[in-house]
Amino acid sequence: MDSQTLINFGLSVAMACAGWFARQLWEATEQLKGNIKSIEIDLPTNYVRKVDIEARFDKIDLALARIYDLLDRKQDKIK
C-alpha cells in the first residue's frame, strides 16, 4: 500500500466516525424536541391552576385571620 491509499483510508474512517457522531447528535436533538413538545402539551394539566391555588390561599387567609383575632382577644384579656 502506498501512502495515498493509507491517507484515503484514514480519512474515510475519520469521516465515518464523524458522520456517526453527527447522526447521534441529530437524533438526540430530535428526541429532545419531541420531549419539549410533550412537556408543553402536558404542562397545564400537571400544575395547579391559578383559580385552584387562589381558592386555597383564600382559605388560608381566613384561617390566619381567625388566629390573629383569637390572639388579639387573648392579649386583651391579659392586660
Distance bins in CASP14 RR format, pairs under 12 A and 6 or more apart:
PFRMAT RR
TARGET T0000
AUTHOR 0000-0000-0000
RMODE 2
METHOD distances of the structure
MODEL  1
1 7 0 0 0 0 0 1 0 0 0 0 0
1 8 0 0 0 0 0 1 0 0 0 0 0
1 9 0 0 0 0 1 0 0 0 0 0 0
1 10 0 0 0 0 0 1 0 0 0 0 0
2 8 0 0 0 0 1 0 0 0 0 0 0
2 9 0 0 0 0 0 1 0 0 0 0 0
3 9 0 0 0 0 0 1 0 0 0 0 0
3 10 0 0 0 0 0 1 0 0 0 0 0
4 10 0 0 0 0 0 1 0 0 0 0 0
4 11 0 0 0 0 0 1 0 0 0 0 0
5 11 0 0 0 0 0 1 0 0 0 0 0
5 12 0 0 0 0 0 1 0 0 0 0 0
6 12 0 0 0 0 0 1 0 0 0 0 0
6 13 0 0 0 0 0 1 0 0 0 0 0
7 13 0 0 0 0 0 1 0 0 0 0 0
7 14 0 0 0 0 0 1 0 0 0 0 0
8 14 0 0 0 0 0 1 0 0 0 0 0
8 15 0 0 0 0 0 1 0 0 0 0 0
9 15 0 0 0 0 0 1 0 0 0 0 0
9 16 0 0 0 0 0 1 0 0 0 0 0
10 16 0 0 0 0 1 0 0 0 0 0 0
10 17 0 0 0 0 0 1 0 0 0 0 0
10 18 0 0 0 0 0 1 0 0 0 0 0
11 17 0 0 0 0 0 1 0 0 0 0 0
11 18 0 0 0 0 0 1 0 0 0 0 0
12 18 0 0 0 0 0 1 0 0 0 0 0
12 19 0 0 0 0 0 1 0 0 0 0 0
13 19 0 0 0 0 0 1 0 0 0 0 0
13 20 0 0 0 0 0 1 0 0 0 0 0
14 20 0 0 0 0 0 1 0 0 0 0 0
14 21 0 0 0 0 0 1 0 0 0 0 0
15 21 0 0 0 0 0 1 0 0 0 0 0
15 22 0 0 0 0 0 1 0 0 0 0 0
16 22 0 0 0 0 0 1 0 0 0 0 0
16 23 0 0 0 0 0 1 0 0 0 0 0
17 23 0 0 0 0 0 1 0 0 0 0 0
17 24 0 0 0 0 0 1 0 0 0 0 0
18 24 0 0 0 0 0 1 0 0 0 0 0
18 25 0 0 0 0 0 1 0 0 0 0 0
19 25 0 0 0 0 1 0 0 0 0 0 0
19 26 0 0 0 0 1 0 0 0 0 0 0
19 27 0 0 0 0 0 1 0 0 0 0 0
20 26 0 0 0 0 0 1 0 0 0 0 0
20 27 0 0 0 0 0 1 0 0 0 0 0
21 27 0 0 0 0 0 1 0 0 0 0 0
21 28 0 0 0 0 0 1 0 0 0 0 0
22 28 0 0 0 0 0 1 0 0 0 0 0
22 29 0 0 0 0 0 1 0 0 0 0 0
23 29 0 0 0 0 0 1 0 0 0 0 0
23 30 0 0 0 0 0 1 0 0 0 0 0
24 30 0 0 0 0 0 1 0 0 0 0 0
24 31 0 0 0 0 0 1 0 0 0 0 0
25 31 0 0 0 0 0 1 0 0 0 0 0
25 32 0 0 0 0 0 1 0 0 0 0 0
26 32 0 0 0 0 0 1 0 0 0 0 0
26 33 0 0 0 0 0 1 0 0 0 0 0
27 33 0 0 0 0 0 1 0 0 0 0 0
27 34 0 0 0 0 0 1 0 0 0 0 0
28 34 0 0 0 0 0 1 0 0 0 0 0
28 35 0 0 0 0 0 1 0 0 0 0 0
29 35 0 0 0 0 0 1 0 0 0 0 0
29 36 0 0 0 0 0 1 0 0 0 0 0
30 36 0 0 0 0 0 1 0 0 0 0 0
30 37 0 0 0 0 0 1 0 0 0 0 0
31 37 0 0 0 0 0 1 0 0 0 0 0
31 38 0 0 0 0 0 1 0 0 0 0 0
32 38 0 0 0 0 0 1 0 0 0 0 0
32 39 0 0 0 0 0 1 0 0 0 0 0
33 39 0 0 0 0 0 1 0 0 0 0 0
33 40 0 0 0 0 0 1 0 0 0 0 0
34 40 0 0 0 0 1 0 0 0 0 0 0
34 41 0 0 0 0 1 0 0 0 0 0 0
34 42 0 0 0 0 0 1 0 0 0 0 0
35 41 0 0 0 0 0 1 0 0 0 0 0
35 42 0 0 0 0 0 1 0 0 0 0 0
36 42 0 0 0 0 0 1 0 0 0 0 0
36 43 0 0 0 0 0 1 0 0 0 0 0
37 43 0 0 0 0 0 1 0 0 0 0 0
38 45 0 0 0 0 0 1 0 0 0 0 0
38 46 0 0 0 0 0 1 0 0 0 0 0
39 45 0 0 0 0 0 1 0 0 0 0 0
39 46 0 0 0 0 1 0 0 0 0 0 0
39 47 0 0 0 0 0 1 0 0 0 0 0
40 46 0 0 0 0 0 1 0 0 0 0 0
43 49 0 0 0 0 0 1 0 0 0 0 0
44 50 0 0 0 0 0 1 0 0 0 0 0
44 52 0 0 0 0 0 1 0 0 0 0 0
47 53 0 0 0 0 1 0 0 0 0 0 0
48 54 0 0 0 0 1 0 0 0 0 0 0
48 55 0 0 0 0 0 1 0 0 0 0 0
48 56 0 0 0 0 1 0 0 0 0 0 0
48 57 0 0 0 0 0 1 0 0 0 0 0
49 55 0 0 0 0 1 0 0 0 0 0 0
49 56 0 0 0 0 0 1 0 0 0 0 0
50 56 0 0 0 0 0 1 0 0 0 0 0
50 57 0 0 0 0 0 1 0 0 0 0 0
51 57 0 0 0 0 0 1 0 0 0 0 0
51 58 0 0 0 0 0 1 0 0 0 0 0
52 58 0 0 0 0 0 1 0 0 0 0 0
52 59 0 0 0 0 0 1 0 0 0 0 0
53 59 0 0 0 0 0 1 0 0 0 0 0
53 60 0 0 0 0 0 1 0 0 0 0 0
54 60 0 0 0 0 0 1 0 0 0 0 0
54 61 0 0 0 0 0 1 0 0 0 0 0
55 61 0 0 0 0 0 1 0 0 0 0 0
55 62 0 0 0 0 0 1 0 0 0 0 0
56 62 0 0 0 0 0 1 0 0 0 0 0
56 63 0 0 0 0 0 1 0 0 0 0 0
57 63 0 0 0 0 0 1 0 0 0 0 0
57 64 0 0 0 0 0 1 0 0 0 0 0
58 64 0 0 0 0 0 1 0 0 0 0 0
58 65 0 0 0 0 0 1 0 0 0 0 0
59 65 0 0 0 0 0 1 0 0 0 0 0
59 66 0 0 0 0 0 1 0 0 0 0 0
60 66 0 0 0 0 0 1 0 0 0 0 0
60 67 0 0 0 0 0 1 0 0 0 0 0
61 67 0 0 0 0 0 1 0 0 0 0 0
61 68 0 0 0 0 0 1 0 0 0 0 0
62 68 0 0 0 0 0 1 0 0 0 0 0
62 69 0 0 0 0 0 1 0 0 0 0 0
63 69 0 0 0 0 0 1 0 0 0 0 0
63 70 0 0 0 0 0 1 0 0 0 0 0
64 70 0 0 0 0 0 1 0 0 0 0 0
64 71 0 0 0 0 0 1 0 0 0 0 0
65 71 0 0 0 0 0 1 0 0 0 0 0
65 72 0 0 0 0 0 1 0 0 0 0 0
66 72 0 0 0 0 0 1 0 0 0 0 0
66 73 0 0 0 0 0 1 0 0 0 0 0
67 73 0 0 0 0 0 1 0 0 0 0 0
67 74 0 0 0 0 0 1 0 0 0 0 0
68 74 0 0 0 0 0 1 0 0 0 0 0
68 75 0 0 0 0 0 1 0 0 0 0 0
69 75 0 0 0 0 0 1 0 0 0 0 0
69 76 0 0 0 0 0 1 0 0 0 0 0
70 76 0 0 0 0 0 1 0 0 0 0 0
70 77 0 0 0 0 0 1 0 0 0 0 0
71 77 0 0 0 0 0 1 0 0 0 0 0
71 78 0 0 0 0 0 1 0 0 0 0 0
72 78 0 0 0 0 0 1 0 0 0 0 0
72 79 0 0 0 0 0 1 0 0 0 0 0
73 79 0 0 0 0 0 1 0 0 0 0 0
END
